[in-house]
Amino acid sequence: MRNDHVTLRSTAVFDLLAPRTPAVPVQVELRYDTRDPYAVVAAFRTGRAGWVEWVFARDLLADGLISDAGEGDVRIRPATDDPEVVIIELSSPSGHAMFEASAQELADFLDRTYDVAVPGNEHLWVNVDEALTQLISNDLT
């Protein structure tokens, strides 16, 4: 396990899509943290002080740049009519949202994460003892 923790942040604007209305720009912060090396976080600005965070697999984001990816709450795919755009769909019990994002911005963010943790070597960043301690302490509360 590596001891030198790294967090990457990148800001972007995704377009929220809705039927029969113009797209609404939404500020998004993308984060990658080596304490959870298999995941990325997309934090969506919901108002002056509000944020909604979605955590999903880094591999899902990478796969979604190339073809349809995801079977659950997060689905990502290239736009059918524009190779420079990626569609991100988020579903939860409280609703569904569809966004358009720049494929290049997402690819650049992923490249930065790969510079920190090469795909296939994420396990070098995982502290199994710490993870087990957290799981056990959460189960007892």
Secondary structure in CASP SS format (residue, H / E / C, confidence):
PFRMAT SS
TARGET T0000
AUTHOR 0000-0000-0000
METHOD secondary structure of the structure
MODEL  1
M C 1.00
R C 1.00
N C 1.00
D C 1.00
H C 1.00
V C 1.00
T E 1.00
L E 1.00
R E 1.00
S E 1.00
T E 1.00
A E 1.00
V E 1.00
F E 1.00
D E 1.00
L E 1.00
L E 1.00
A C 1.00
P C 1.00
R C 1.00
T C 1.00
P C 1.00
A C 1.00
V E 1.00
P E 1.00
V E 1.00
Q E 1.00
V E 1.00
E E 1.00
L E 1.00
R E 1.00
Y E 1.00
D E 1.00
T C 1.00
R C 1.00
D C 1.00
P C 1.00
Y C 1.00
A E 1.00
V E 1.00
V E 1.00
A E 1.00
A E 1.00
F E 1.00
R E 1.00
T C 1.00
G C 1.00
R C 1.00
A C 1.00
G C 1.00
W E 1.00
V E 1.00
E E 1.00
W E 1.00
V E 1.00
F E 1.00
A E 1.00
R H 1.00
D H 1.00
L H 1.00
L H 1.00
A H 1.00
D H 1.00
G H 1.00
L C 1.00
I C 1.00
S C 1.00
D C 1.00
A E 1.00
G C 1.00
E C 1.00
G C 1.00
D C 1.00
V E 1.00
R E 1.00
I E 1.00
R E 1.00
P E 1.00
A C 1.00
T C 1.00
D C 1.00
D C 1.00
P C 1.00
E C 1.00
V E 1.00
V E 1.00
I E 1.00
I E 1.00
E E 1.00
L E 1.00
S E 1.00
S E 1.00
P C 1.00
S C 1.00
G E 1.00
H E 1.00
A E 1.00
M E 1.00
F E 1.00
E E 1.00
A E 1.00
S E 1.00
A H 1.00
Q H 1.00
E H 1.00
L H 1.00
A H 1.00
D H 1.00
F H 1.00
L H 1.00
D H 1.00
R H 1.00
T H 1.00
Y H 1.00
D H 1.00
V H 1.00
A C 1.00
V C 1.00
P C 1.00
G C 1.00
N C 1.00
E H 1.00
H H 1.00
L H 1.00
W H 1.00
V C 1.00
N C 1.00
V H 1.00
D H 1.00
E H 1.00
A H 1.00
L H 1.00
T H 1.00
Q H 1.00
L H 1.00
I H 1.00
S H 1.00
N H 1.00
D H 1.00
L H 1.00
T C 1.00
END
